[in-house]
Amino acid sequence: MLLTLTELKKYNGQNGKPAYIAIDGIIYDVTEVSHWKDGIHNGQNAGRDLTDALNGAPHGNEVLEGLEKVGNVKME
């Protein structure tokens, strides 16, 4: 699946929608991750590119291990 960042916003984990996040151009499904209940985790919302947020997080990219890769971000 290829999604623009505008299209990615639809996947915010609200109202029964899946929760997707983008990191370094890859889109991950966090719908079933308990830390992402209702598409929100530590003030961050699903449906966005969170590359910069992850770089400033107290953890590294290891949190992406095991997440399903569902697509890539395409340029708008």
N, CA, C and O atoms as a Tripos MOL2 file, in Angstrom:
@<TRIPOS>MOLECULE
protein
  304   303    76     0     0
PROTEIN
NO_CHARGES

@<TRIPOS>ATOM
      1 N           0.8440   -1.1590    0.0000 N.3       1 MET1
      2 CA          0.0000    0.0000    0.0000 C.3       1 MET1
      3 C           0.8960    1.2300    0.0000 C.2       1 MET1
      4 O           1.8810    1.2950    0.7360 O.2       1 MET1
      5 N           0.5470    2.1890   -0.8230 N.am      2 LEU2
      6 CA          1.2210    3.4800   -0.8420 C.3       2 LEU2
      7 C           0.2190    4.5350   -0.3950 C.2       2 LEU2
      8 O          -0.8820    4.6210   -0.9400 O.2       2 LEU2
      9 N           0.5960    5.3330    0.5900 N.am      3 LEU3
     10 CA         -0.2720    6.3870    1.1020 C.3       3 LEU3
     11 C           0.4990    7.6950    1.1810 C.2       3 LEU3
     12 O           1.6750    7.7100    1.5460 O.2       3 LEU3
     13 N          -0.1600    8.7810    0.8410 N.am      4 THR4
     14 CA          0.4120   10.0930    1.1080 C.3       4 THR4
     15 C           0.2190   10.3680    2.5980 C.2       4 THR4
     16 O          -0.5440    9.6700    3.2660 O.2       4 THR4
     17 N           0.9020   11.3750    3.1140 N.am      5 LEU5
     18 CA          0.7100   11.7320    4.5270 C.3       5 LEU5
     19 C          -0.7180   12.2080    4.7700 C.2       5 LEU5
     20 O          -1.2500   12.0170    5.8640 O.2       5 LEU5
     21 N          -1.3380   12.8140    3.7840 N.am      6 THR6
     22 CA         -2.7370   13.2260    3.9060 C.3       6 THR6
     23 C          -3.6390   11.9980    4.0240 C.2       6 THR6
     24 O          -4.5470   11.9810    4.8550 O.2       6 THR6
     25 N          -3.4020   10.9780    3.2110 N.am      7 GLU7
     26 CA         -4.1950    9.7480    3.2680 C.3       7 GLU7
     27 C          -3.9490    8.9990    4.5760 C.2       7 GLU7
     28 O          -4.8640    8.3880    5.1290 O.2       7 GLU7
     29 N          -2.7160    9.0480    5.0650 N.am      8 LEU8
     30 CA         -2.3640    8.3660    6.3110 C.3       8 LEU8
     31 C          -3.1940    8.8720    7.4830 C.2       8 LEU8
     32 O          -3.4850    8.1080    8.4040 O.2       8 LEU8
     33 N          -3.5790   10.1400    7.4670 N.am      9 LYS9
     34 CA         -4.3590   10.7300    8.5560 C.3       9 LYS9
     35 C          -5.6660    9.9920    8.8130 C.2       9 LYS9
     36 O          -6.1930   10.0440    9.9240 O.2       9 LYS9
     37 N          -6.1920    9.3110    7.8120 N.am     10 LYS10
     38 CA         -7.4450    8.5490    7.9650 C.3      10 LYS10
     39 C          -7.2650    7.3510    8.8970 C.2      10 LYS10
     40 O          -8.2400    6.8590    9.4640 O.2      10 LYS10
     41 N          -6.0500    6.8870    9.0570 N.am     11 TYR11
     42 CA         -5.7440    5.6960    9.8530 C.3      11 TYR11
     43 C          -5.2660    6.1120   11.2390 C.2      11 TYR11
     44 O          -4.1290    5.8460   11.6290 O.2      11 TYR11
     45 N          -6.1590    6.7680   11.9710 N.am     12 ASN12
     46 CA         -5.8030    7.3600   13.2590 C.3      12 ASN12
     47 C          -6.2390    6.5380   14.4710 C.2      12 ASN12
     48 O          -6.0460    6.9700   15.6080 O.2      12 ASN12
     49 N          -6.8220    5.3630   14.2440 N.am     13 GLY13
     50 CA         -7.2300    4.5080   15.3570 C.3      13 GLY13
     51 C          -8.5210    4.9360   16.0280 C.2      13 GLY13
     52 O          -8.8940    4.3650   17.0530 O.2      13 GLY13
     53 N          -9.2070    5.9150   15.4860 N.am     14 GLN14
     54 CA        -10.4500    6.4120   16.0620 C.3      14 GLN14
     55 C         -11.6550    5.7910   15.3510 C.2      14 GLN14
     56 O         -11.5860    5.4610   14.1670 O.2      14 GLN14
     57 N         -12.7570    5.6360   16.0870 N.am     15 ASN15
     58 CA        -14.0230    5.1660   15.5130 C.3      15 ASN15
     59 C         -13.8900    3.8580   14.7420 C.2      15 ASN15
     60 O         -14.4920    3.6890   13.6820 O.2      15 ASN15
     61 N         -13.0960    2.9340   15.2820 N.am     16 GLY16
     62 CA        -12.9450    1.6150   14.6770 C.3      16 GLY16
     63 C         -11.9700    1.5330   13.5220 C.2      16 GLY16
     64 O         -11.8170    0.4680   12.9240 O.2      16 GLY16
     65 N         -11.3050    2.6330   13.1930 N.am     17 LYS17
     66 CA        -10.3310    2.6200   12.1060 C.3      17 LYS17
     67 C          -9.0060    2.0540   12.5950 C.2      17 LYS17
     68 O          -8.6930    2.1540   13.7820 O.2      17 LYS17
     69 N          -8.2180    1.4570   11.6940 N.am     18 PRO18
     70 CA         -6.8860    0.9940   12.0800 C.3      18 PRO18
     71 C          -6.0120    2.1760   12.4810 C.2      18 PRO18
     72 O          -6.2660    3.3180   12.0970 O.2      18 PRO18
     73 N          -4.9720    1.8760   13.2640 N.am     19 ALA19
     74 CA         -4.0070    2.8870   13.6900 C.3      19 ALA19
     75 C          -2.6750    2.5970   13.0100 C.2      19 ALA19
     76 O          -2.0250    1.5930   13.3000 O.2      19 ALA19
     77 N          -2.2750    3.4870   12.1000 N.am     20 TYR20
     78 CA         -1.0160    3.3560   11.3880 C.3      20 TYR20
     79 C          -0.1240    4.5450   11.7290 C.2      20 TYR20
     80 O          -0.6000    5.6620   11.9290 O.2      20 TYR20
     81 N           1.1710    4.2810   11.7910 N.am     21 ILE21
     82 CA          2.1640    5.3420   11.9440 C.3      21 ILE21
     83 C           3.2350    5.1640   10.8740 C.2      21 ILE21
     84 O           3.4710    4.0500   10.4060 O.2      21 ILE21
     85 N           3.8670    6.2390   10.4960 N.am     22 ALA22
     86 CA          4.9670    6.1730    9.5330 C.3      22 ALA22
     87 C           6.2700    6.5420   10.2270 C.2      22 ALA22
     88 O           6.3400    7.5080   10.9870 O.2      22 ALA22
     89 N           7.2970    5.7490    9.9460 N.am     23 ILE23
     90 CA          8.6490    6.0020   10.4420 C.3      23 ILE23
     91 C           9.5940    5.7890    9.2670 C.2      23 ILE23
     92 O           9.6180    4.7170    8.6630 O.2      23 ILE23
     93 N          10.3690    6.8140    8.9520 N.am     24 ASP24
     94 CA         11.3450    6.7270    7.8600 C.3      24 ASP24
     95 C          10.7260    6.1850    6.5690 C.2      24 ASP24
     96 O          11.3450    5.3850    5.8650 O.2      24 ASP24
     97 N           9.5060    6.6230    6.2650 N.am     25 GLY25
     98 CA          8.8480    6.2560    5.0130 C.3      25 GLY25
     99 C           8.1310    4.9230    5.0110 C.2      25 GLY25
    100 O           7.4910    4.5690    4.0200 O.2      25 GLY25
    101 N           8.2250    4.1750    6.1010 N.am     26 ILE26
    102 CA          7.5420    2.8850    6.2140 C.3      26 ILE26
    103 C           6.3250    3.0610    7.1140 C.2      26 ILE26
    104 O           6.4040    3.7210    8.1500 O.2      26 ILE26
    105 N           5.1950    2.4690    6.7150 N.am     27 ILE27
    106 CA          3.9690    2.5690    7.4930 C.3      27 ILE27
    107 C           3.7900    1.2820    8.2950 C.2      27 ILE27
    108 O           3.8370    0.1780    7.7520 O.2      27 ILE27
    109 N           3.5840    1.4530    9.6000 N.am     28 TYR28
    110 CA          3.4260    0.3310   10.5220 C.3      28 TYR28
    111 C           2.0090    0.3420   11.1030 C.2      28 TYR28
    112 O           1.4220    1.4010   11.3240 O.2      28 TYR28
    113 N           1.4770   -0.8540   11.3440 N.am     29 ASP29
    114 CA          0.1650   -1.0080   11.9690 C.3      29 ASP29
    115 C           0.3610   -1.1600   13.4740 C.2      29 ASP29
    116 O           0.9810   -2.1210   13.9280 O.2      29 ASP29
    117 N          -0.1720   -0.2030   14.2520 N.am     30 VAL30
    118 CA         -0.0780   -0.2560   15.7170 C.3      30 VAL30
    119 C          -1.4620   -0.4710   16.3510 C.2      30 VAL30
    120 O          -1.6470   -0.2550   17.5480 O.2      30 VAL30
    121 N          -2.4170   -0.8970   15.5360 N.am     31 THR31
    122 CA         -3.7940   -1.0540   15.9830 C.3      31 THR31
    123 C          -3.9140   -1.9240   17.2260 C.2      31 THR31
    124 O          -4.6570   -1.5830   18.1460 O.2      31 THR31
    125 N          -3.1990   -3.0360   17.2660 N.am     32 GLU32
    126 CA         -3.3210   -3.9980   18.3600 C.3      32 GLU32
    127 C          -2.2710   -3.8130   19.4540 C.2      32 GLU32
    128 O          -2.1780   -4.6380   20.3630 O.2      32 GLU32
    129 N          -1.4870   -2.7540   19.3780 N.am     33 VAL33
    130 CA         -0.4670   -2.4880   20.3870 C.3      33 VAL33
    131 C          -1.1320   -1.7810   21.5650 C.2      33 VAL33
    132 O          -1.7210   -0.7130   21.3990 O.2      33 VAL33
    133 N          -1.0410   -2.3690   22.7400 N.am     34 SER34
    134 CA         -1.7450   -1.8250   23.9100 C.3      34 SER34
    135 C          -1.3420   -0.3940   24.2360 C.2      34 SER34
    136 O          -2.1600    0.3700   24.7480 O.2      34 SER34
    137 N          -0.1130   -0.0170   23.9540 N.am     35 HIS35
    138 CA          0.3420    1.3500   24.2240 C.3      35 HIS35
    139 C          -0.3000    2.3770   23.2820 C.2      35 HIS35
    140 O          -0.2130    3.5810   23.5220 O.2      35 HIS35
    141 N          -0.9400    1.9000   22.2190 N.am     36 TRP36
    142 CA         -1.5710    2.7670   21.2300 C.3      36 TRP36
    143 C          -3.0940    2.6990   21.3110 C.2      36 TRP36
    144 O          -3.7710    2.7850   20.2860 O.2      36 TRP36
    145 N          -3.6390    2.5470   22.5170 N.am     37 LYS37
    146 CA         -5.0950    2.4700   22.6950 C.3      37 LYS37
    147 C          -5.7570    3.7070   22.0850 C.2      37 LYS37
    148 O          -5.3550    4.8380   22.3590 O.2      37 LYS37
    149 N          -6.7640    3.4780   21.2640 N.am     38 ASP38
    150 CA         -7.5060    4.5420   20.5830 C.3      38 ASP38
    151 C          -6.6100    5.4300   19.7120 C.2      38 ASP38
    152 O          -6.9550    6.5780   19.4320 O.2      38 ASP38
    153 N          -5.4550    4.8920   19.2850 N.am     39 GLY39
    154 CA         -4.5860    5.6260   18.3690 C.3      39 GLY39
    155 C          -3.7600    6.7160   19.0060 C.2      39 GLY39
    156 O          -3.2600    7.6010   18.3110 O.2      39 GLY39
    157 N          -3.6050    6.6670   20.3350 N.am     40 ILE40
    158 CA         -2.8260    7.6890   21.0330 C.3      40 ILE40
    159 C          -1.7900    7.0170   21.9380 C.2      40 ILE40
    160 O          -2.0970    6.0570   22.6450 O.2      40 ILE40
    161 N          -0.5620    7.5350   21.9060 N.am     41 HIS41
    162 CA          0.5200    7.0050   22.7420 C.3      41 HIS41
    163 C           1.3970    8.1650   23.1980 C.2      41 HIS41
    164 O           2.0340    8.8280   22.3790 O.2      41 HIS41
    165 N           1.4300    8.4070   24.4910 N.am     42 ASN42
    166 CA          2.2800    9.4650   25.0680 C.3      42 ASN42
    167 C           2.1490   10.7970   24.3300 C.2      42 ASN42
    168 O           3.1460   11.4580   24.0390 O.2      42 ASN42
    169 N           0.9230   11.1750   24.0350 N.am     43 GLY43
    170 CA          0.6760   12.4530   23.3830 C.3      43 GLY43
    171 C           0.8560   12.4560   21.8760 C.2      43 GLY43
    172 O           0.6470   13.4840   21.2320 O.2      43 GLY43
    173 N           1.2370   11.3310   21.3090 N.am     44 GLN44
    174 CA          1.3850   11.2140   19.8550 C.3      44 GLN44
    175 C           0.1390   10.5240   19.2940 C.2      44 GLN44
    176 O          -0.4030    9.6040   19.9050 O.2      44 GLN44
    177 N          -0.2970   10.9760   18.1390 N.am     45 ASN45
    178 CA         -1.4760   10.4040   17.4980 C.3      45 ASN45
    179 C          -1.0840    9.5550   16.3050 C.2      45 ASN45
    180 O          -0.1730    9.9020   15.5530 O.2      45 ASN45
    181 N          -1.7810    8.4350   16.1370 N.am     46 ALA46
    182 CA         -1.6050    7.6090   14.9470 C.3      46 ALA46
    183 C          -2.1190    8.3950   13.7440 C.2      46 ALA46
    184 O          -2.8240    9.3930   13.8880 O.2      46 ALA46
    185 N          -1.7530    7.9260   12.5640 N.am     47 GLY47
    186 CA         -2.1510    8.6060   11.3440 C.3      47 GLY47
    187 C          -1.1670    9.6820   10.9340 C.2      47 GLY47
    188 O          -1.4930   10.5600   10.1350 O.2      47 GLY47
    189 N           0.0410    9.6140   11.4820 N.am     48 ARG48
    190 CA          1.0500   10.6480   11.2210 C.3      48 ARG48
    191 C           2.4240   10.0380   10.9890 C.2      48 ARG48
    192 O           2.6670    8.8670   11.2830 O.2      48 ARG48
    193 N           3.3040   10.8560   10.4580 N.am     49 ASP49
    194 CA          4.7150   10.4940   10.3590 C.3      49 ASP49
    195 C           5.3560   10.8620   11.6940 C.2      49 ASP49
    196 O           5.4180   12.0350   12.0600 O.2      49 ASP49
    197 N           5.8210    9.8670   12.4050 N.am     50 LEU50
    198 CA          6.3870   10.0790   13.7380 C.3      50 LEU50
    199 C           7.8970    9.8570   13.7770 C.2      50 LEU50
    200 O           8.4540    9.5450   14.8290 O.2      50 LEU50
    201 N           8.5490   10.0160   12.6450 N.am     51 THR51
    202 CA          9.9980    9.8290   12.5700 C.3      51 THR51
    203 C          10.7180   10.7360   13.5650 C.2      51 THR51
    204 O          11.5610   10.2720   14.3320 O.2      51 THR51
    205 N          10.3900   12.0170   13.5520 N.am     52 ASP52
    206 CA         11.0600   12.9540   14.4620 C.3      52 ASP52
    207 C          10.7420   12.6480   15.9230 C.2      52 ASP52
    208 O          11.6110   12.7570   16.7880 O.2      52 ASP52
    209 N           9.4970   12.2670   16.1930 N.am     53 ALA53
    210 CA          9.0960   11.9350   17.5640 C.3      53 ALA53
    211 C           9.8680   10.7170   18.0700 C.2      53 ALA53
    212 O          10.2830   10.6850   19.2290 O.2      53 ALA53
    213 N          10.0630    9.7200   17.2120 N.am     54 LEU54
    214 CA         10.7940    8.5160   17.6210 C.3      54 LEU54
    215 C          12.2580    8.8670   17.8870 C.2      54 LEU54
    216 O          12.8650    8.3290   18.8140 O.2      54 LEU54
    217 N          12.8160    9.7480   17.0960 N.am     55 ASN55
    218 CA         14.2130   10.1430   17.3060 C.3      55 ASN55
    219 C          14.4050   10.8390   18.6450 C.2      55 ASN55
    220 O          15.5020   10.8000   19.2020 O.2      55 ASN55
    221 N          13.3650   11.4730   19.1750 N.am     56 GLY56
    222 CA         13.4600   12.1450   20.4630 C.3      56 GLY56
    223 C          12.9000   11.3330   21.6220 C.2      56 GLY56
    224 O          12.8280   11.8240   22.7480 O.2      56 GLY56
    225 N          12.5020   10.0860   21.3510 N.am     57 ALA57
    226 CA         11.8900    9.2360   22.3810 C.3      57 ALA57
    227 C          12.9550    8.6040   23.2790 C.2      57 ALA57
    228 O          14.1210    8.5100   22.8960 O.2      57 ALA57
    229 N          12.5460    8.1720   24.4760 N.am     58 PRO58
    230 CA         13.5040    7.5320   25.3870 C.3      58 PRO58
    231 C          13.8770    6.1080   24.9510 C.2      58 PRO58
    232 O          14.7140    5.4670   25.5870 O.2      58 PRO58
    233 N          13.2700    5.6200   23.8890 N.am     59 HIS59
    234 CA         13.5970    4.2910   23.3510 C.3      59 HIS59
    235 C          14.0240    4.4650   21.9060 C.2      59 HIS59
    236 O          13.8620    5.5400   21.3270 O.2      59 HIS59
    237 N          14.5600    3.4240   21.3340 N.am     60 GLY60
    238 CA         15.0160    3.4830   19.9490 C.3      60 GLY60
    239 C          14.0760    2.7600   19.0080 C.2      60 GLY60
    240 O          12.9260    2.4730   19.3400 O.2      60 GLY60
    241 N          14.5920    2.4730   17.8290 N.am     61 ASN61
    242 CA         13.8020    1.8080   16.7870 C.3      61 ASN61
    243 C          13.4300    0.3660   17.1240 C.2      61 ASN61
    244 O          12.6570   -0.2590   16.3980 O.2      61 ASN61
    245 N          13.9720   -0.1650   18.2170 N.am     62 GLU62
    246 CA         13.6310   -1.5520   18.5790 C.3      62 GLU62
    247 C          12.1380   -1.7140   18.8360 C.2      62 GLU62
    248 O          11.6250   -2.8300   18.7520 O.2      62 GLU62
    249 N          11.4280   -0.6330   19.1460 N.am     63 VAL63
    250 CA          9.9850   -0.7280   19.3850 C.3      63 VAL63
    251 C           9.2290   -1.0670   18.1030 C.2      63 VAL63
    252 O           8.0590   -1.4470   18.1600 O.2      63 VAL63
    253 N           9.8750   -0.9370   16.9580 N.am     64 LEU64
    254 CA          9.2370   -1.2590   15.6810 C.3      64 LEU64
    255 C           9.3230   -2.7400   15.3490 C.2      64 LEU64
    256 O           8.5920   -3.2320   14.4900 O.2      64 LEU64
    257 N          10.2170   -3.4520   16.0290 N.am     65 GLU65
    258 CA         10.3900   -4.8800   15.7690 C.3      65 GLU65
    259 C           9.0950   -5.6190   16.0730 C.2      65 GLU65
    260 O           8.4960   -5.4320   17.1320 O.2      65 GLU65
    261 N           8.6770   -6.4390   15.1610 N.am     66 GLY66
    262 CA          7.4630   -7.2180   15.3500 C.3      66 GLY66
    263 C           6.2030   -6.5300   14.8690 C.2      66 GLY66
    264 O           5.1510   -7.1640   14.7920 O.2      66 GLY66
    265 N           6.2800   -5.2390   14.5410 N.am     67 LEU67
    266 CA          5.1070   -4.5600   14.0040 C.3      67 LEU67
    267 C           4.9340   -4.9180   12.5300 C.2      67 LEU67
    268 O           5.9110   -5.0820   11.8000 O.2      67 LEU67
    269 N           3.6920   -5.0340   12.1130 N.am     68 GLU68
    270 CA          3.4180   -5.3280   10.7170 C.3      68 GLU68
    271 C           3.6630   -4.0940    9.8650 C.2      68 GLU68
    272 O           3.1390   -3.0160   10.1460 O.2      68 GLU68
    273 N           4.4630   -4.2640    8.8270 N.am     69 LYS69
    274 CA          4.6800   -3.1980    7.8440 C.3      69 LYS69
    275 C           3.5560   -3.3040    6.8230 C.2      69 LYS69
    276 O           3.4040   -4.3230    6.1490 O.2      69 LYS69
    277 N           2.7690   -2.2350    6.7210 N.am     70 VAL70
    278 CA          1.6030   -2.2990    5.8350 C.3      70 VAL70
    279 C           1.7670   -1.4660    4.5680 C.2      70 VAL70
    280 O           0.9080   -1.5130    3.6880 O.2      70 VAL70
    281 N           2.8440   -0.7120    4.4620 N.am     71 GLY71
    282 CA          3.0430    0.0690    3.2540 C.3      71 GLY71
    283 C           4.1580    1.0800    3.3720 C.2      71 GLY71
    284 O           5.0080    1.0200    4.2610 O.2      71 GLY71
    285 N           4.1180    2.0110    2.4360 N.am     72 ASN72
    286 CA          5.1220    3.0600    2.3800 C.3      72 ASN72
    287 C           4.4470    4.4020    2.1090 C.2      72 ASN72
    288 O           3.3470    4.4740    1.5610 O.2      72 ASN72
    289 N           5.1440    5.4550    2.5130 N.am     73 VAL73
    290 CA          4.6550    6.8040    2.2720 C.3      73 VAL73
    291 C           5.0660    7.2050    0.8670 C.2      73 VAL73
    292 O           6.2110    7.0010    0.4640 O.2      73 VAL73
    293 N           4.1250    7.7790    0.1230 N.am     74 LYS74
    294 CA          4.4620    8.3170   -1.1840 C.3      74 LYS74
    295 C           4.4000    9.8330   -1.1270 C.2      74 LYS74
    296 O           3.6340   10.4110   -0.3560 O.2      74 LYS74
    297 N           5.1970   10.4500   -1.9330 N.am     75 MET75
    298 CA          5.2760   11.9110   -1.9600 C.3      75 MET75
    299 C           3.9630   12.4670   -2.5150 C.2      75 MET75
    300 O           3.3580   11.8950   -3.4220 O.2      75 MET75
    301 N           3.5440   13.5930   -1.9470 N.am     76 GLU76
    302 CA          2.3050   14.2290   -2.4170 C.3      76 GLU76
    303 C           2.5970   15.1440   -3.5770 C.2      76 GLU76
    304 O           1.6850   15.7720   -4.1140 O.2      76 GLU76
@<TRIPOS>BOND
     1     1     2 1
     2     2     3 1
     3     3     4 2
     4     3     5 am
     5     5     6 1
     6     6     7 1
     7     7     8 2
     8     7     9 am
     9     9    10 1
    10    10    11 1
    11    11    12 2
    12    11    13 am
    13    13    14 1
    14    14    15 1
    15    15    16 2
    16    15    17 am
    17    17    18 1
    18    18    19 1
    19    19    20 2
    20    19    21 am
    21    21    22 1
    22    22    23 1
    23    23    24 2
    24    23    25 am
    25    25    26 1
    26    26    27 1
    27    27    28 2
    28    27    29 am
    29    29    30 1
    30    30    31 1
    31    31    32 2
    32    31    33 am
    33    33    34 1
    34    34    35 1
    35    35    36 2
    36    35    37 am
    37    37    38 1
    38    38    39 1
    39    39    40 2
    40    39    41 am
    41    41    42 1
    42    42    43 1
    43    43    44 2
    44    43    45 am
    45    45    46 1
    46    46    47 1
    47    47    48 2
    48    47    49 am
    49    49    50 1
    50    50    51 1
    51    51    52 2
    52    51    53 am
    53    53    54 1
    54    54    55 1
    55    55    56 2
    56    55    57 am
    57    57    58 1
    58    58    59 1
    59    59    60 2
    60    59    61 am
    61    61    62 1
    62    62    63 1
    63    63    64 2
    64    63    65 am
    65    65    66 1
    66    66    67 1
    67    67    68 2
    68    67    69 am
    69    69    70 1
    70    70    71 1
    71    71    72 2
    72    71    73 am
    73    73    74 1
    74    74    75 1
    75    75    76 2
    76    75    77 am
    77    77    78 1
    78    78    79 1
    79    79    80 2
    80    79    81 am
    81    81    82 1
    82    82    83 1
    83    83    84 2
    84    83    85 am
    85    85    86 1
    86    86    87 1
    87    87    88 2
    88    87    89 am
    89    89    90 1
    90    90    91 1
    91    91    92 2
    92    91    93 am
    93    93    94 1
    94    94    95 1
    95    95    96 2
    96    95    97 am
    97    97    98 1
    98    98    99 1
    99    99   100 2
   100    99   101 am
   101   101   102 1
   102   102   103 1
   103   103   104 2
   104   103   105 am
   105   105   106 1
   106   106   107 1
   107   107   108 2
   108   107   109 am
   109   109   110 1
   110   110   111 1
   111   111   112 2
   112   111   113 am
   113   113   114 1
   114   114   115 1
   115   115   116 2
   116   115   117 am
   117   117   118 1
   118   118   119 1
   119   119   120 2
   120   119   121 am
   121   121   122 1
   122   122   123 1
   123   123   124 2
   124   123   125 am
   125   125   126 1
   126   126   127 1
   127   127   128 2
   128   127   129 am
   129   129   130 1
   130   130   131 1
   131   131   132 2
   132   131   133 am
   133   133   134 1
   134   134   135 1
   135   135   136 2
   136   135   137 am
   137   137   138 1
   138   138   139 1
   139   139   140 2
   140   139   141 am
   141   141   142 1
   142   142   143 1
   143   143   144 2
   144   143   145 am
   145   145   146 1
   146   146   147 1
   147   147   148 2
   148   147   149 am
   149   149   150 1
   150   150   151 1
   151   151   152 2
   152   151   153 am
   153   153   154 1
   154   154   155 1
   155   155   156 2
   156   155   157 am
   157   157   158 1
   158   158   159 1
   159   159   160 2
   160   159   161 am
   161   161   162 1
   162   162   163 1
   163   163   164 2
   164   163   165 am
   165   165   166 1
   166   166   167 1
   167   167   168 2
   168   167   169 am
   169   169   170 1
   170   170   171 1
   171   171   172 2
   172   171   173 am
   173   173   174 1
   174   174   175 1
   175   175   176 2
   176   175   177 am
   177   177   178 1
   178   178   179 1
   179   179   180 2
   180   179   181 am
   181   181   182 1
   182   182   183 1
   183   183   184 2
   184   183   185 am
   185   185   186 1
   186   186   187 1
   187   187   188 2
   188   187   189 am
   189   189   190 1
   190   190   191 1
   191   191   192 2
   192   191   193 am
   193   193   194 1
   194   194   195 1
   195   195   196 2
   196   195   197 am
   197   197   198 1
   198   198   199 1
   199   199   200 2
   200   199   201 am
   201   201   202 1
   202   202   203 1
   203   203   204 2
   204   203   205 am
   205   205   206 1
   206   206   207 1
   207   207   208 2
   208   207   209 am
   209   209   210 1
   210   210   211 1
   211   211   212 2
   212   211   213 am
   213   213   214 1
   214   214   215 1
   215   215   216 2
   216   215   217 am
   217   217   218 1
   218   218   219 1
   219   219   220 2
   220   219   221 am
   221   221   222 1
   222   222   223 1
   223   223   224 2
   224   223   225 am
   225   225   226 1
   226   226   227 1
   227   227   228 2
   228   227   229 am
   229   229   230 1
   230   230   231 1
   231   231   232 2
   232   231   233 am
   233   233   234 1
   234   234   235 1
   235   235   236 2
   236   235   237 am
   237   237   238 1
   238   238   239 1
   239   239   240 2
   240   239   241 am
   241   241   242 1
   242   242   243 1
   243   243   244 2
   244   243   245 am
   245   245   246 1
   246   246   247 1
   247   247   248 2
   248   247   249 am
   249   249   250 1
   250   250   251 1
   251   251   252 2
   252   251   253 am
   253   253   254 1
   254   254   255 1
   255   255   256 2
   256   255   257 am
   257   257   258 1
   258   258   259 1
   259   259   260 2
   260   259   261 am
   261   261   262 1
   262   262   263 1
   263   263   264 2
   264   263   265 am
   265   265   266 1
   266   266   267 1
   267   267   268 2
   268   267   269 am
   269   269   270 1
   270   270   271 1
   271   271   272 2
   272   271   273 am
   273   273   274 1
   274   274   275 1
   275   275   276 2
   276   275   277 am
   277   277   278 1
   278   278   279 1
   279   279   280 2
   280   279   281 am
   281   281   282 1
   282   282   283 1
   283   283   284 2
   284   283   285 am
   285   285   286 1
   286   286   287 1
   287   287   288 2
   288   287   289 am
   289   289   290 1
   290   290   291 1
   291   291   292 2
   292   291   293 am
   293   293   294 1
   294   294   295 1
   295   295   296 2
   296   295   297 am
   297   297   298 1
   298   298   299 1
   299   299   300 2
   300   299   301 am
   301   301   302 1
   302   302   303 1
   303   303   304 2
@<TRIPOS>SUBSTRUCTURE
     1 MET1         2 RESIDUE 1 A MET
     2 LEU2         6 RESIDUE 1 A LEU
     3 LEU3        10 RESIDUE 1 A LEU
     4 THR4        14 RESIDUE 1 A THR
     5 LEU5        18 RESIDUE 1 A LEU
     6 THR6        22 RESIDUE 1 A THR
     7 GLU7        26 RESIDUE 1 A GLU
     8 LEU8        30 RESIDUE 1 A LEU
     9 LYS9        34 RESIDUE 1 A LYS
    10 LYS10       38 RESIDUE 1 A LYS
    11 TYR11       42 RESIDUE 1 A TYR
    12 ASN12       46 RESIDUE 1 A ASN
    13 GLY13       50 RESIDUE 1 A GLY
    14 GLN14       54 RESIDUE 1 A GLN
    15 ASN15       58 RESIDUE 1 A ASN
    16 GLY16       62 RESIDUE 1 A GLY
    17 LYS17       66 RESIDUE 1 A LYS
    18 PRO18       70 RESIDUE 1 A PRO
    19 ALA19       74 RESIDUE 1 A ALA
    20 TYR20       78 RESIDUE 1 A TYR
    21 ILE21       82 RESIDUE 1 A ILE
    22 ALA22       86 RESIDUE 1 A ALA
    23 ILE23       90 RESIDUE 1 A ILE
    24 ASP24       94 RESIDUE 1 A ASP
    25 GLY25       98 RESIDUE 1 A GLY
    26 ILE26      102 RESIDUE 1 A ILE
    27 ILE27      106 RESIDUE 1 A ILE
    28 TYR28      110 RESIDUE 1 A TYR
    29 ASP29      114 RESIDUE 1 A ASP
    30 VAL30      118 RESIDUE 1 A VAL
    31 THR31      122 RESIDUE 1 A THR
    32 GLU32      126 RESIDUE 1 A GLU
    33 VAL33      130 RESIDUE 1 A VAL
    34 SER34      134 RESIDUE 1 A SER
    35 HIS35      138 RESIDUE 1 A HIS
    36 TRP36      142 RESIDUE 1 A TRP
    37 LYS37      146 RESIDUE 1 A LYS
    38 ASP38      150 RESIDUE 1 A ASP
    39 GLY39      154 RESIDUE 1 A GLY
    40 ILE40      158 RESIDUE 1 A ILE
    41 HIS41      162 RESIDUE 1 A HIS
    42 ASN42      166 RESIDUE 1 A ASN
    43 GLY43      170 RESIDUE 1 A GLY
    44 GLN44      174 RESIDUE 1 A GLN
    45 ASN45      178 RESIDUE 1 A ASN
    46 ALA46      182 RESIDUE 1 A ALA
    47 GLY47      186 RESIDUE 1 A GLY
    48 ARG48      190 RESIDUE 1 A ARG
    49 ASP49      194 RESIDUE 1 A ASP
    50 LEU50      198 RESIDUE 1 A LEU
    51 THR51      202 RESIDUE 1 A THR
    52 ASP52      206 RESIDUE 1 A ASP
    53 ALA53      210 RESIDUE 1 A ALA
    54 LEU54      214 RESIDUE 1 A LEU
    55 ASN55      218 RESIDUE 1 A ASN
    56 GLY56      222 RESIDUE 1 A GLY
    57 ALA57      226 RESIDUE 1 A ALA
    58 PRO58      230 RESIDUE 1 A PRO
    59 HIS59      234 RESIDUE 1 A HIS
    60 GLY60      238 RESIDUE 1 A GLY
    61 ASN61      242 RESIDUE 1 A ASN
    62 GLU62      246 RESIDUE 1 A GLU
    63 VAL63      250 RESIDUE 1 A VAL
    64 LEU64      254 RESIDUE 1 A LEU
    65 GLU65      258 RESIDUE 1 A GLU
    66 GLY66      262 RESIDUE 1 A GLY
    67 LEU67      266 RESIDUE 1 A LEU
    68 GLU68      270 RESIDUE 1 A GLU
    69 LYS69      274 RESIDUE 1 A LYS
    70 VAL70      278 RESIDUE 1 A VAL
    71 GLY71      282 RESIDUE 1 A GLY
    72 ASN72      286 RESIDUE 1 A ASN
    73 VAL73      290 RESIDUE 1 A VAL
    74 LYS74      294 RESIDUE 1 A LYS
    75 MET75      298 RESIDUE 1 A MET
    76 GLU76      302 RESIDUE 1 A GLU
